[in-house]
Amino acid sequence: MPYHLESVDLMIRQMPPDRMSFAIGGVAPKRRPRAIVVIRVQVADDRGKSSWGVAADRPSFGWLDKRKSHSPDEMLTRLFELVRASRKIYMREAKFESPFALWANCWPQIMQVAKQMDHESLSASFASALLERAVIDAVCRLSDLTLFESIQRKKLGFSPQQIHPMLGDFPWRRFLPERPRTRFHIRHTVGLTDPIDSTDLKRDRRVNDGEPETLQEYVRRDGLRYFKVKISGDPVRDLARLGKIWGQLVRINEPIVTLDGNESYRDIDKFAKFVETFEREQLGMYQHTLFIEQPLTRAVTLDPSTQKTIRQISERKPLVIDEADGTTNSFSRAFKIGYNGVSHKNCKGFFKSLANFCLCAFFNEQGKAAFQTGEDLSNMPLVAIQQDFTALGLLKIDHCERNGHHYGFGLSHLSAAEKEQALQIHGDLYIKRGNEAFLNIRGGQIECRSLQTAGFGVAFEPAWDQLVPLDDWEYTW
């Protein structure tokens, strides 16, 4: 069915200060503003019907591009310039047959513009993904279908063979779930400076806002079993910290751990030695670790000369790419080198993640182990986190990293009306504690059946009057 993209609005939702600092490897502390970038589209079909669509993400420029050639203000300005350029491309291609056809037409143009502007491919993926998801949301709503139903009924035009010709006539639809997953284990992020227990947090440094502040407190309150632990690239420091963290996790029934390097290693031999030492000195945590995510810089990750060492490491622990997943062929390249996994993040592109899902099924059918993981870019309610859970339900991923909910104070960035609607419509996903609404984590899990609604997981319109046009927003750090 022909569609027409009538308008694209770029807006900002101002965020309050984080309640706790969040440190990751290889990234400067000033890596994102106090803001969520929101895109609103209006899409019409050939029947004369029209609908809004929305997407949102934290503009975490310091994660997208870790080069030190620009100041934080310049990095943010450059990222917004790329988002604006991507908007122009989408508006220029306003008539389209399906969301996938529009994405397939615009994606290479955005990549080309990003290259001309000296952006990392990951930044191009971020800009493209915002527009892609907003259009998908609008088209699903026009059809009165959920995301899952839209894929099942071929309403989005998705064709993974167009991205990965190697799939040929592979019957990828056979590997979709019979119904979308709506319950997920939360993999709690443990940042580099997060307090582990009360000995790490002096009384005068406590926030005292009624929410947990140490890992120990979160485990007790939320019943967590899954954890994502950040490592810094300093083996001595990391191993000592891992030992202290394991002192808390060992008390849990069947704890599950993943490590995330955030590109903190530039030397592959140094990383290989870390893995060996990790097994020798922290055997308990090592045996409970599922995989190690993005330990090396993105350039080293995709260097074919590392294949021998990467395969040796992967035999000990599976390796996953994240920041290195900037283009549609990044995972297929990494897989040849020896990486088994690739992260899903909506901010890198939904269609790319769905294509990687098909690629994993294809490799697994050949007897080659491949998998996707669910990771997080500090997804916040309402739009970003709900769309990410909705995508995960289609990708058959049963546990996912979540961190925005504990570095930020619940839904405090939303209007009173939005919070009231969220609690009423998504009573499974959110809960009220005191005067604020929060993610409803029980037994370490989230239930979100209510997200199976027309559109891409967004049941009601955000309070547009609470947002600021991007061109009018003054940077707030």
C-alpha positions in Angstrom: 0.0 0.0 0.0 1.4 3.4 -0.9 2.1 5.8 1.9 3.1 9.5 2.2 5.3 11.0 4.9 3.6 14.2 5.6 5.8 15.7 8.3 8.7 15.1 10.6 9.2 17.1 13.8 12.4 17.0 15.9 11.9 17.7 19.6 13.7 17.5 22.9 12.3 16.2 26.3 14.3 17.9 29.0 15.6 15.5 31.7 16.3 16.2 35.3 19.8 15.4 36.7 20.6 11.7 37.2 20.2 10.5 40.7 23.5 8.5 40.4 26.5 8.8 38.2 27.0 6.2 35.4 30.6 5.4 34.3 31.5 3.1 31.4 34.9 2.2 29.9 36.5 4.4 27.3 33.9 7.2 27.5 34.2 10.7 29.0 31.8 11.5 31.9 30.3 14.3 29.8 29.0 12.0 27.1 25.3 13.0 26.8 23.1 16.0 27.7 20.1 16.0 30.0 17.7 15.3 27.2 15.8 12.8 25.1 15.6 13.4 21.4 12.0 12.7 20.2 10.9 12.4 16.6 7.2 12.8 15.6 6.0 11.9 12.1 2.7 12.1 10.4 2.1 9.4 7.8 -0.9 9.0 5.4 -2.0 6.1 3.3 -3.8 6.0 0.0 -7.2 5.6 1.7 -6.8 9.1 3.1 -6.2 7.9 6.6 -3.4 9.6 8.6 -1.6 8.7 11.8 1.2 10.0 14.1 4.3 8.0 14.9 7.0 8.5 17.4 10.5 7.4 18.4 12.9 8.6 21.0 16.5 8.0 22.4 19.1 9.5 24.6 21.6 11.4 22.3 24.6 9.7 23.8 27.2 11.1 21.4 30.1 9.9 23.6 29.1 6.3 23.2 28.4 6.7 19.5 31.7 8.3 18.7 34.6 8.0 21.1 37.1 10.0 19.1 38.6 12.9 21.0 38.7 15.4 18.1 35.8 17.6 19.3 34.5 19.0 22.5 31.2 17.6 24.0 29.3 20.7 22.8 30.7 20.2 19.3 29.9 16.5 19.4 26.3 17.1 20.3 25.9 19.8 17.7 27.4 17.5 15.1 25.0 14.6 16.1 22.0 16.9 15.8 23.2 18.2 12.4 23.2 14.5 11.3 19.7 14.0 12.6 18.5 17.1 10.7 20.2 15.9 7.5 18.5 12.5 7.9 15.2 14.2 8.3 15.7 16.0 5.0 16.5 12.7 3.3 13.3 11.1 4.6 11.2 14.1 3.6 12.8 14.0 0.1 11.7 10.4 -0.3 8.3 11.1 1.2 6.3 8.7 -1.0 7.0 5.0 -0.2 5.5 1.5 -0.6 6.4 0.2 2.9 8.5 1.2 5.9 11.2 -1.2 4.9 11.3 0.1 1.3 11.6 3.7 2.7 14.4 2.6 5.1 16.3 0.7 2.3 16.1 3.8 0.2 17.2 6.3 2.9 19.7 4.2 4.9 22.5 4.3 2.2 21.9 8.0 1.7 22.2 8.7 5.4 25.4 6.7 5.6 26.9 8.6 2.7 26.0 12.0 4.3 27.4 10.8 7.6 30.7 9.8 5.9 30.9 13.3 4.2 30.4 14.9 7.6 33.1 12.7 9.2 30.7 10.7 11.4 31.1 7.2 12.7 28.8 4.7 11.1 27.2 4.1 14.5 26.1 7.7 14.6 24.5 7.3 11.2 22.7 4.2 12.5 21.4 6.2 15.4 20.0 9.0 13.2 18.5 6.6 10.8 16.9 4.5 13.5 14.9 7.3 15.0 13.2 8.0 11.7 12.8 4.3 10.9 11.0 3.5 14.1 8.7 6.5 14.0 7.6 5.6 10.5 7.0 1.9 11.6 5.0 3.1 14.6 2.8 5.2 12.3 2.2 2.5 9.7 1.4 -0.1 12.4 -1.1 2.3 13.9 -2.7 3.0 10.5 -3.2 -0.7 10.1 -4.4 -1.1 13.7 -1.8 -3.8 14.2 1.0 -4.5 16.7 4.6 -4.6 15.6 4.5 -8.4 15.9 1.3 -8.7 13.8 2.7 -6.3 11.2 5.7 -8.5 10.7 3.6 -11.7 10.7 1.2 -10.3 8.1 4.0 -8.8 5.9 2.7 -5.2 6.4 6.2 -3.6 6.8 7.7 -5.0 3.6 10.6 -6.5 5.4 13.0 -8.5 3.2 16.2 -9.7 5.0 17.6 -11.1 1.7 17.9 -7.5 0.5 20.3 -6.9 3.4 22.0 -10.3 3.5 21.9 -11.9 0.0 23.5 -15.0 1.5 20.1 -15.9 3.0 18.7 -16.7 -0.4 15.4 -18.5 0.0 16.1 -19.3 3.7 12.6 -19.6 5.4 13.3 -17.0 8.1 9.6 -16.6 9.1 9.6 -20.2 10.4 11.9 -19.0 13.2 9.7 -16.1 14.4 8.0 -16.8 17.8 4.4 -18.1 17.8 3.5 -15.1 20.0 5.6 -12.2 21.2 7.5 -12.5 24.4 6.1 -10.2 27.1 8.1 -11.2 30.2 11.8 -10.4 30.5 14.6 -10.9 33.0 16.2 -7.5 33.8 20.0 -7.6 33.4 21.0 -5.0 35.9 23.9 -2.7 34.9 26.8 -2.4 37.3 28.7 0.7 36.2 32.4 1.3 36.9 31.7 3.5 39.9 28.5 2.0 41.2 28.6 1.2 44.9 28.5 -2.5 45.6 27.6 -2.5 49.2 27.3 0.0 52.1 31.1 0.2 52.5 31.3 1.9 49.1 28.8 4.6 50.0 29.4 7.0 52.8 26.3 8.3 54.5 26.9 11.9 53.3 27.0 10.7 49.7 23.7 8.9 49.8 20.8 10.2 47.7 18.2 9.1 50.2 15.3 9.3 47.8 13.8 6.0 48.9 15.2 3.9 46.0 18.1 1.4 46.3 21.6 2.9 45.8 24.0 -0.1 46.1 24.0 -3.3 44.1 23.3 -5.2 47.4 20.2 -3.1 47.9 18.9 -3.6 44.3 19.4 -7.4 44.6 17.4 -7.5 47.8 14.6 -5.2 46.6 14.1 -6.4 43.0 15.1 -10.0 43.3 17.7 -9.8 40.5 19.4 -12.7 38.9 21.0 -11.2 35.8 23.8 -8.7 35.8 25.8 -6.7 33.3 29.2 -5.7 34.7 31.3 -2.9 33.2 35.0 -3.4 32.9 37.6 -0.7 32.3 40.5 -2.3 30.5 42.6 -2.2 33.7 42.9 -5.9 34.5 44.2 -5.5 38.1 41.4 -3.0 39.0 38.8 -4.9 37.1 39.5 -8.3 38.7 39.5 -6.9 42.2 36.2 -5.2 41.5 34.7 -8.4 40.0 35.7 -10.3 43.1 33.8 -7.8 45.3 30.8 -8.0 43.0 30.9 -11.8 43.0 30.8 -11.6 46.8 27.3 -10.3 46.5 26.1 -12.3 43.6 27.3 -15.7 44.9 24.5 -15.5 47.5 21.9 -15.5 44.7 20.3 -18.7 43.3 21.9 -19.2 39.8 23.2 -15.7 39.1 23.9 -14.9 35.4 26.6 -12.4 34.5 27.8 -10.7 31.3 30.8 -8.4 31.0 31.0 -5.2 28.9 34.3 -3.6 27.9 32.8 -0.7 25.9 35.9 -0.8 23.7 38.3 -0.4 26.6 40.9 -2.7 25.2 43.1 -1.7 22.2 45.6 -4.6 22.6 44.1 -8.0 21.8 46.8 -9.9 23.6 46.2 -7.9 26.7 42.5 -8.8 26.5 43.3 -12.5 25.9 45.5 -12.4 29.1 42.7 -10.8 31.0 40.3 -13.6 30.1 42.9 -16.2 31.2 43.4 -14.4 34.5 39.7 -14.0 35.0 39.2 -17.7 34.8 42.1 -18.4 37.1 41.4 -15.8 39.8 37.6 -15.4 39.7 36.5 -18.9 38.7 33.1 -18.6 40.3 32.0 -15.5 38.4 33.8 -16.8 35.2 31.7 -20.0 35.2 28.5 -17.9 35.6 29.5 -15.4 32.8 27.5 -15.9 29.5 29.6 -13.7 27.3 31.9 -10.7 27.0 30.5 -7.7 25.1 32.6 -5.3 22.9 36.0 -5.7 24.7 38.0 -4.2 21.9 37.8 -1.0 20.0 35.5 -1.1 16.9 38.4 -0.8 14.6 40.3 -3.8 16.1 37.1 -5.8 16.4 36.6 -5.9 12.6 40.3 -6.4 11.8 40.5 -9.8 10.0 44.1 -10.3 11.3 42.7 -10.8 14.8 40.8 -14.0 13.7 43.1 -16.6 15.2 43.2 -14.9 18.7 39.5 -14.1 18.7 38.6 -17.7 17.9 40.8 -18.9 20.7 39.2 -16.5 23.2 35.7 -17.4 21.9 36.3 -21.0 22.7 36.6 -19.9 26.3 33.9 -17.3 26.4 31.6 -16.1 23.6 32.2 -12.6 22.4 29.5 -10.1 21.3 29.9 -6.9 19.2 28.0 -3.7 20.1 29.7 -0.5 19.3 31.3 -2.2 16.3 27.8 -2.9 14.9 27.6 0.3 12.9 26.6 -1.1 9.5 24.2 -3.7 8.1 27.1 -6.1 7.4 29.1 -5.6 10.7 27.8 -8.8 12.3 28.5 -11.0 9.3 32.0 -9.6 9.1 32.5 -10.1 12.9 31.1 -13.6 12.7 33.7 -14.6 10.1 36.4 -13.4 12.5 35.0 -15.4 15.4 32.4 -13.3 17.3 29.3 -15.4 18.1 26.9 -12.6 19.2 25.6 -9.2 18.3 23.6 -6.8 20.4 20.2 -5.6 19.7 19.6 -1.9 20.4 16.7 -0.1 18.8 19.0 2.9 18.5 21.1 1.0 16.0 18.1 0.2 13.8 15.2 -2.2 14.2 15.3 -3.6 10.6 19.1 -4.3 11.1 18.3 -6.2 14.3 15.6 -8.2 12.6 18.0 -9.0 9.8 20.6 -10.1 12.3 17.9 -12.3 13.9 17.5 -14.0 10.5 21.3 -14.2 10.1 21.6 -15.9 13.5 18.9 -18.5 12.6 20.7 -19.1 9.3 24.0 -19.7 11.0 22.5 -21.9 13.7 20.8 -24.1 11.1 24.3 -24.6 9.6 25.5 -25.8 13.0 27.4 -22.5 13.7 26.5 -20.9 17.1 25.2 -17.4 16.7 23.0 -15.3 19.0 21.6 -11.9 19.8 21.6 -10.1 23.1 19.4 -7.3 24.5 21.5 -4.3 25.5 20.5 -0.7 26.6 21.3 2.9 25.8 19.8 4.1 29.0 16.3 3.7 27.6 13.8 5.8 29.4 10.0 5.7 29.6 7.8 6.2 27.7 8.8 5.8 24.1 12.3 4.4 24.0 12.0 1.7 26.7 8.5 0.5 25.5 9.7 0.3 21.9 12.7 -1.7 22.9 10.7 -4.2 25.0 8.4 -4.6 22.0 11.2 -5.3 19.6 12.7 -7.8 22.1 9.5 -9.7 22.2 9.8 -10.3 18.4 13.5 -11.2 18.5 13.0 -14.0 21.1 15.4 -12.4 23.6 14.5 -13.3 27.2 16.8 -11.1 29.2 18.0 -7.6 28.6 20.2 -4.9 30.1 18.4 -2.1 31.7 20.0 0.9 33.4 18.0 4.1 32.9 15.6 3.1 35.6 18.2 3.2 38.4 20.5 6.1 37.3 17.4 8.2 36.7 14.5 8.6 39.2 11.7 6.6 37.7 9.3 8.5 35.5 10.1 11.9 37.1 10.9 13.4 33.7 7.3 12.9 32.5 4.3 15.2 33.1 1.7 14.2 35.7 -0.8 13.3 33.0 1.6 11.1 31.2 2.5 9.2 34.4 -1.2 8.8 35.2 -1.8 7.3 31.7 1.2 5.1 32.0 0.1 3.6 35.3 -3.5 3.2 34.0 -2.7 1.6 30.6 0.6 -0.1 31.4 -0.1 -1.2 35.0 2.0 -4.3 34.4 5.1 -2.3 33.3 5.0 0.6 35.8 4.2 0.9 39.5 3.7 3.8 41.8 5.9 4.1 44.9 5.3 7.1 47.1 4.7 10.1 44.8 6.5 8.7 41.7 6.1 5.9 39.1 8.8 3.4 38.4 9.5 0.3 36.4 7.7 -2.6 38.0 10.5 -5.2 38.5 9.3 -8.2 40.5 11.4 -11.3 41.0 14.0 -9.8 38.7 11.5 -9.7 35.8 9.3 -7.3 33.9 5.9 -8.1 32.6 4.8 -5.9 29.6 1.9 -7.6 27.8 0.2 -4.2 27.7 2.7 -3.1 25.0 1.1 -5.4 22.5 -1.0 -2.5 21.2 -1.5 -0.9 17.8 1.8 0.8 16.8 5.3 0.1 17.9 4.7 -0.4 21.6 3.3 3.2 22.2 -0.3 3.2 23.3 -0.9 7.0 23.7 0.6 10.2 22.4 3.3 11.9 24.5 2.5 15.3 25.9 3.8 17.2 23.0 3.4 20.5 24.8 6.0 19.3 27.3 8.6 19.0 24.6 10.8 21.7 23.1 11.6 22.0 19.3 15.1 20.9 18.7 16.0 24.2 17.2 14.9 26.1 20.3 16.5 23.9 22.9 19.5 25.2 24.9 22.0 22.5 25.8 21.7 21.4 29.4 24.3 19.1 31.0 
